[in-house]
Amino acid sequence: MIPDLLPLRLLLAFGSGWLVVATVTSVADAYGAGRAGFVGGLPSTAVVSLLLIGATQSQNAAIEATTLLPLAFSVTFAFLLFYAIPKQMRFGRRMLVALVLWFLASVLVAVLAPASFTFTLTGGVATSSVVFFVHRRIGIEDVARVPSGFSVGRMFWRGALGGCVVSVVVAISALSGPLVAGAFAGVPAIWSSSLYATSRAHGVEFSRSLTKSFMRTGILTIIPYCVAARYLFSAVGIWWGTLFAYAVISPAAWLAWELTPGRGEAKRPPTSAKLGRRH
């Protein structure tokens, strides 16, 4: 990596994290969990991580970093499951348990660091499928948003939270090798920040319902993006490869959109779900 580019790399990471989290939470305020989860489930952290690895290290480093991404993101989908499983638990404990379990699983992936992309892709698809079906069995109901007016200040602090988290992730990847960076490129920076912000505004049960559309869109688009990026980077370079990889997953994104509930406004959250809600 070129050390002089680290500040720029962190600035770009902050900006992208700010933009995505501010957008996701604003959409949640206006339209509910369904559409917000669609926006937040599209590839974002992986895109930024790979672009910055390619721009500041090398194209080959970015390609190498994709080796672990399918398995790493299957662990990130499991994070959503860990967060959503408890039926009665406050946000802090729920998030802490989910992050600890995600971290332990990610460390295992980084330590084992399988070198075969075929193995990680197969394992990632299998793990993601199991996680998805277990998540569906939980029976999480769609919960309506709590009506609230638009606030520029609220949008900025939410975005700043997401930007700071993504910047920390990028800093960690800058200090590690491509494989370790790939293992932790799946860190749930956008999702954890969005879950925190929406639980404050709309209640914990609303944030649980948000995991449904995060997972649905993420499984349909993120792993296919990783596969497309791996081969397109070597064929057309990092920048065009990123653009074409997004084009490749557009049919899957369209399917995710079609499966997304219109406004996610099925019912008002129960009183217990509003614990800790603040505006």
HELIX and SHEET records of a PDB file:
HELIX    1   1 PRO A    3  LEU A    5  5                                   3    
HELIX    2   2 LEU A    6  TYR A   31  1                                  26    
HELIX    3   3 ALA A   33  GLY A   41  1                                   9    
HELIX    4   4 THR A   45  THR A   56  1                                  12    
HELIX    5   5 GLN A   59  ALA A   65  1                                   7    
HELIX    6   6 LEU A   69  ALA A   84  1                                  16    
HELIX    7   7 PHE A   91  LEU A  112  1                                  22    
HELIX    8   8 PHE A  117  ILE A  138  1                                  22    
HELIX    9   9 VAL A  152  ALA A  174  1                                  23    
HELIX   10  10 PRO A  178  PHE A  184  1                                   7    
HELIX   11  11 ALA A  189  HIS A  202  1                                  14    
HELIX   12  12 VAL A  204  VAL A  236  1                                  33    
HELIX   13  13 ILE A  238  VAL A  248  1                                  11    
HELIX   14  14 SER A  250  GLU A  258  1                                   9    
HELIX   15  15 THR A  271  LYS A  274  5                                   4    
END                                                                             
